[in-house]
Amino acid sequence: MNILYINERKWPDYLGDSVFHGLKNTSHNIHEFSDDTAWYMYDTEQSRDRWKETFGDDMGAGFTLFHTLKKDRIVSTDKRYRFLPMEDRIKNKYYDKIIYGTAWSSLPYLDEICSVYDKNDIIFLDGTDEEFDWYPRDGDGNEIEVRCNVYSIRDTTQGLITNIGKVFKREIPIDFKEDVYPISMGFPEELIVDEVPEKTQEWCPLTGTNFPKFMKVSDKRYGFGEQDLYYEEIQRSSNAWTMKKAGWDCMRHYEIIGNGTIPHFYKLQDCPPKTLHNFPKELILKCNKQKPKDSYNDVVLELLDYMKSNLTTKKLAEYVLS
């Protein structure tokens, strides 16, 4: 299967990047729309240098999903491949699926794609998790400012994206009525530990901001290239706090499970049912309420097995394509 992946946002998005990572680990041919699409996903010095030059410290340390792919990169504009012009590839349906990795960024060739492709073969990923400003153009071509939130659905020249394609949405409020598919982030399978690591401390020190006062927050920060140190801190901890931040879905949840530690998820019981739709909520709520002692290793192994079967980026990509 040939798949065109379009992401012109020009900076990382955990949902879109989770799906892209998974797609690259399938047997399908994944073409990136442009050089800006997913350059930061590859395990190369060029990718790392470009990250530091482009983002500095503004986009975090580039952990987990980023700089991980040991795959050949296929960019649709690369002249080495001698592809037909994009208009001809769309007209001739060279691609079996078109995936827009961020529904609120620019949507190049949307009119041409909609004129040829079936709704089920056009996919939009919506990973927004808080209010944001969107700048569409009016009928005269003037840019206008629109305030959006998790209830908003992207409108286009072809109508609402829910009418022209399959929309996978990360944060779905309990009273949300639109026709979308629930989706959550994924974790790279190759980063999941195989067994329960040795535990030398009860709680993993929190790093970051906006945590409740009763949670102890460390001044420690892990910088670019220190993913191994960050993971080792999680692995030697028996438990680790996590919680809703801007949205309910957060890569920290997956990093805790993938590194063989039990997540203690603050107020998980309030999460809407279609958000974190395939997350092991019941198991985590159960062990958060009654902290396991004798069965600790069994619980961790159950979480690791669940992750391998449901929460990897490859499983995520297969879900999107199904």
C-alpha positions as CSV (number, residue, x, y, z in Angstrom):
1,M,0.0,0.0,0.0
2,N,1.3,3.5,-0.9
3,I,0.4,6.2,1.7
4,L,0.9,9.9,1.5
5,Y,1.5,11.5,4.9
6,I,1.0,15.2,5.0
7,N,2.1,17.3,8.0
8,E,2.9,20.9,7.2
9,R,2.7,22.1,10.9
10,K,6.5,22.2,10.9
11,W,6.8,21.2,14.6
12,P,6.1,18.0,16.5
13,D,2.7,16.7,17.4
14,Y,2.6,13.6,19.6
15,L,-0.5,12.1,18.0
16,G,0.5,12.6,14.4
17,D,4.1,11.6,15.2
18,S,2.9,8.5,17.0
19,V,0.9,7.4,13.9
20,F,3.8,8.3,11.6
21,H,6.2,6.2,13.7
22,G,3.9,3.3,13.5
23,L,3.3,3.6,9.8
24,K,7.0,3.5,9.2
25,N,7.1,0.2,11.1
26,T,4.6,-1.4,8.8
27,S,5.3,-3.0,5.4
28,H,3.6,-0.1,3.6
29,N,5.4,2.6,1.5
30,I,5.1,5.9,3.4
31,H,5.8,9.0,1.4
32,E,6.3,12.3,3.2
33,F,4.7,15.3,1.5
34,S,7.7,17.6,1.9
35,D,11.0,17.8,3.7
36,D,9.3,19.5,6.6
37,T,6.9,16.7,7.2
38,A,8.8,14.4,9.7
39,W,12.5,15.1,9.5
40,Y,12.8,15.0,13.3
41,M,11.7,11.4,13.5
42,Y,14.9,9.8,12.1
43,D,17.8,8.4,14.0
44,T,20.5,10.5,12.3
45,E,23.0,13.2,13.4
46,Q,21.4,15.4,10.8
47,S,18.0,15.1,12.5
48,R,19.5,15.9,15.9
49,D,21.5,18.8,14.7
50,R,18.5,20.2,12.9
51,W,16.3,19.8,16.0
52,K,18.8,21.8,18.1
53,E,19.1,24.4,15.5
54,T,15.4,24.7,14.8
55,F,13.9,24.4,18.3
56,G,16.7,24.9,20.8
57,D,15.1,24.3,24.2
58,D,11.6,25.3,23.1
59,M,10.3,21.9,22.2
60,G,11.7,19.8,25.0
61,A,14.5,17.3,24.8
62,G,13.3,15.3,21.9
63,F,12.6,12.0,23.8
64,T,10.7,8.8,23.0
65,L,9.2,9.3,19.5
66,F,11.8,11.6,18.0
67,H,15.1,10.6,16.4
68,T,14.2,6.9,16.7
69,L,13.4,5.7,13.1
70,K,16.2,3.6,11.5
71,K,14.3,3.6,8.2
72,D,14.9,5.1,4.7
73,R,13.2,8.4,4.3
74,I,11.0,8.9,1.2
75,V,10.1,12.5,0.5
76,S,7.6,13.0,-2.4
77,T,9.6,16.1,-3.7
78,D,12.9,14.3,-3.8
79,K,14.1,14.3,-7.4
80,R,16.1,11.1,-6.9
81,Y,12.8,9.1,-7.0
82,R,11.6,10.6,-10.3
83,F,8.0,10.7,-9.1
84,L,5.3,12.1,-11.3
85,P,4.1,15.6,-10.4
86,M,1.8,15.5,-7.3
87,E,-1.2,16.5,-9.3
88,D,-0.8,13.4,-11.5
89,R,-0.2,11.1,-8.6
90,I,-3.4,12.3,-7.0
91,K,-5.4,12.1,-10.3
92,N,-4.2,8.6,-11.0
93,K,-4.7,7.5,-7.3
94,Y,-1.1,6.5,-7.0
95,Y,-1.6,6.6,-3.2
96,D,-4.1,4.2,-1.6
97,K,-4.5,6.5,1.5
98,I,-4.0,10.2,2.2
99,I,-3.2,11.1,5.8
100,Y,-3.2,14.6,7.1
101,G,-1.2,14.4,10.3
102,T,-2.5,17.6,11.9
103,A,-6.0,18.5,10.9
104,W,-5.6,22.2,11.9
105,S,-2.5,22.9,9.8
106,S,-2.5,23.6,6.1
107,L,-4.2,21.0,4.0
108,P,-2.4,21.1,0.6
109,Y,-4.2,19.5,-2.5
110,L,-7.4,19.0,-0.5
111,D,-9.7,20.0,-3.3
112,E,-7.9,17.7,-5.8
113,I,-7.8,14.8,-3.3
114,C,-11.5,15.2,-2.5
115,S,-12.4,15.1,-6.2
116,V,-10.8,11.7,-6.6
117,Y,-10.6,9.8,-3.3
118,D,-13.4,8.1,-1.3
119,K,-14.1,9.5,2.1
120,N,-12.7,6.4,3.8
121,D,-9.3,6.9,2.1
122,I,-8.8,10.5,3.4
123,I,-7.7,10.5,7.0
124,F,-7.4,13.5,9.4
125,L,-5.7,13.4,12.8
126,D,-6.8,15.9,15.4
127,G,-4.4,15.9,18.4
128,T,-5.5,19.3,19.8
129,D,-6.0,19.4,23.6
130,E,-6.7,23.0,24.6
131,E,-7.9,26.3,23.2
132,F,-6.0,27.8,20.3
133,D,-6.3,30.4,17.6
134,W,-6.9,29.4,14.1
135,Y,-6.4,31.8,11.1
136,P,-8.6,30.8,8.1
137,R,-9.3,33.2,5.2
138,D,-12.6,34.7,4.4
139,G,-14.3,34.8,0.9
140,D,-12.1,37.8,0.0
141,G,-8.9,36.1,1.0
142,N,-8.4,38.0,4.2
143,E,-7.0,36.2,7.2
144,I,-9.4,36.1,10.2
145,E,-8.9,34.9,13.7
146,V,-11.1,32.2,15.1
147,R,-10.8,30.9,18.7
148,C,-11.1,27.1,18.8
149,N,-11.2,24.4,21.4
150,V,-11.6,20.6,21.8
151,Y,-15.2,20.9,20.5
152,S,-14.2,22.5,17.3
153,I,-14.3,20.7,13.9
154,R,-12.1,22.0,11.1
155,D,-14.0,23.6,8.2
156,T,-12.5,23.6,4.7
157,T,-13.3,24.6,1.2
158,Q,-14.9,21.1,0.9
159,G,-16.9,21.4,4.1
160,L,-16.3,20.1,7.6
161,I,-13.6,17.4,7.6
162,T,-16.0,15.0,9.2
163,N,-18.0,15.1,5.9
164,I,-15.0,14.5,3.6
165,G,-12.8,12.0,5.5
166,K,-12.3,9.9,8.6
167,V,-11.4,12.1,11.6
168,F,-9.5,10.5,14.4
169,K,-9.7,12.8,17.5
170,R,-7.6,12.5,20.7
171,E,-9.6,14.5,23.2
172,I,-13.3,13.8,23.1
173,P,-15.5,15.5,25.8
174,I,-18.3,13.4,27.2
175,D,-20.9,15.5,25.5
176,F,-19.2,15.7,22.1
177,K,-21.7,14.8,19.3
178,E,-19.6,14.9,16.1
179,D,-18.8,11.7,14.1
180,V,-15.2,11.0,14.9
181,Y,-13.1,8.0,15.8
182,P,-11.3,8.0,19.2
183,I,-7.6,7.7,19.2
184,S,-4.7,8.0,21.6
185,M,-0.9,8.3,21.4
186,G,1.4,5.3,21.0
187,F,4.7,4.2,22.4
188,P,7.6,2.7,20.3
189,E,7.6,-1.1,20.7
190,E,11.4,-1.2,20.6
191,L,11.6,1.0,23.8
192,I,9.4,-1.3,26.0
193,V,11.3,-3.1,28.6
194,D,11.1,-7.0,28.6
195,E,11.0,-7.5,32.3
196,V,10.4,-5.7,35.6
197,P,13.5,-3.5,36.3
198,E,15.2,-3.5,39.7
199,K,13.5,-1.0,42.0
200,T,15.6,1.2,44.3
201,Q,13.1,4.0,45.1
202,E,9.4,4.3,45.8
203,W,8.5,7.3,43.7
204,C,9.8,8.7,40.5
205,P,10.7,12.4,40.9
206,L,8.4,14.6,38.9
207,T,9.8,17.1,36.4
208,G,7.8,19.9,35.0
209,T,5.2,22.3,36.2
210,N,1.5,22.6,37.2
211,F,1.3,19.6,39.4
212,P,-0.8,19.5,42.6
213,K,1.0,20.7,45.7
214,F,1.0,17.3,47.4
215,M,3.2,15.9,44.6
216,K,6.9,16.3,45.1
217,V,8.5,18.0,42.1
218,S,12.2,17.7,41.4
219,D,14.4,20.5,40.1
220,K,16.1,18.0,37.9
221,R,15.7,18.5,34.2
222,Y,16.8,16.1,31.5
223,G,18.3,17.8,28.4
224,F,18.7,16.8,24.8
225,G,20.4,13.4,24.5
226,E,19.6,12.3,28.0
227,Q,16.7,10.0,27.3
228,D,18.5,7.0,28.8
229,L,19.0,8.9,32.1
230,Y,15.3,9.9,32.1
231,Y,14.2,6.3,31.5
232,E,16.6,4.9,34.1
233,E,15.0,7.2,36.7
234,I,11.5,5.8,35.8
235,Q,12.8,2.2,35.7
236,R,14.3,2.2,39.2
237,S,11.0,3.7,40.7
238,S,8.2,1.5,41.9
239,N,5.6,4.2,41.2
240,A,5.3,7.4,39.2
241,W,2.7,10.1,39.2
242,T,1.0,11.2,36.1
243,M,-2.1,13.3,35.3
244,K,-4.1,15.3,32.9
245,K,-2.1,18.3,31.6
246,A,-3.4,20.4,28.7
247,G,-5.3,17.2,27.7
248,W,-5.9,13.8,29.2
249,D,-3.5,12.0,26.8
250,C,0.1,12.5,27.6
251,M,3.3,10.7,26.6
252,R,4.3,10.5,30.2
253,H,1.6,7.9,30.8
254,Y,3.2,5.6,28.2
255,E,6.8,6.3,29.2
256,I,5.9,5.1,32.7
257,I,4.3,1.9,31.6
258,G,6.9,1.2,28.9
259,N,9.7,1.5,31.4
260,G,8.1,-1.1,33.8
261,T,6.7,1.1,36.4
262,I,3.1,1.5,37.7
263,P,1.5,4.9,36.9
264,H,-0.5,6.6,39.6
265,F,-2.9,8.6,37.5
266,Y,-4.4,11.6,39.4
267,K,-8.2,11.9,38.9
268,L,-8.2,9.2,36.1
269,Q,-11.8,8.4,37.1
270,D,-12.9,11.8,35.6
271,C,-11.5,11.0,32.1
272,P,-14.3,10.9,29.4
273,P,-14.9,7.4,28.2
274,K,-13.9,8.1,24.6
275,T,-10.7,9.8,25.6
276,L,-7.8,7.5,26.3
277,H,-10.2,5.0,24.8
278,N,-7.9,2.0,24.8
279,F,-5.8,2.9,27.9
280,P,-5.9,0.3,30.7
281,K,-8.0,2.6,32.9
282,E,-9.6,-0.1,35.1
283,L,-6.4,-1.9,35.9
284,I,-4.6,1.4,36.8
285,L,-7.6,2.6,38.9
286,K,-7.6,-0.7,40.7
287,C,-4.0,-0.7,41.6
288,N,-4.0,3.0,42.4
289,K,-6.8,2.4,44.9
290,Q,-5.2,-0.6,46.5
291,K,-1.4,-0.4,46.0
292,P,-0.1,-3.9,45.1
293,K,2.7,-5.4,47.2
294,D,3.1,-9.1,46.8
295,S,1.6,-8.9,43.3
296,Y,3.6,-5.8,42.2
297,N,5.7,-7.6,39.5
298,D,2.5,-9.4,38.2
299,V,0.8,-6.0,37.7
300,V,3.8,-4.5,35.9
301,L,4.0,-7.5,33.6
302,E,0.3,-7.3,32.9
303,L,0.7,-3.6,32.0
304,L,3.7,-4.4,29.7
305,D,1.8,-7.1,27.9
306,Y,-1.2,-4.8,27.5
307,M,1.0,-2.1,26.0
308,K,2.6,-4.5,23.6
309,S,-0.8,-5.7,22.4
310,N,-2.6,-2.3,22.3
311,L,-0.5,0.8,22.9
312,T,2.4,0.6,20.5
313,T,2.8,3.0,17.6
314,K,2.5,0.1,15.1
315,K,-0.8,-1.0,16.7
316,L,-2.0,2.6,16.5
317,A,-1.1,2.8,12.7
318,E,-2.9,-0.4,12.1
319,Y,-6.0,0.9,13.8
320,V,-5.9,4.1,11.7
321,L,-5.6,2.1,8.5
322,S,-8.3,-0.5,9.4
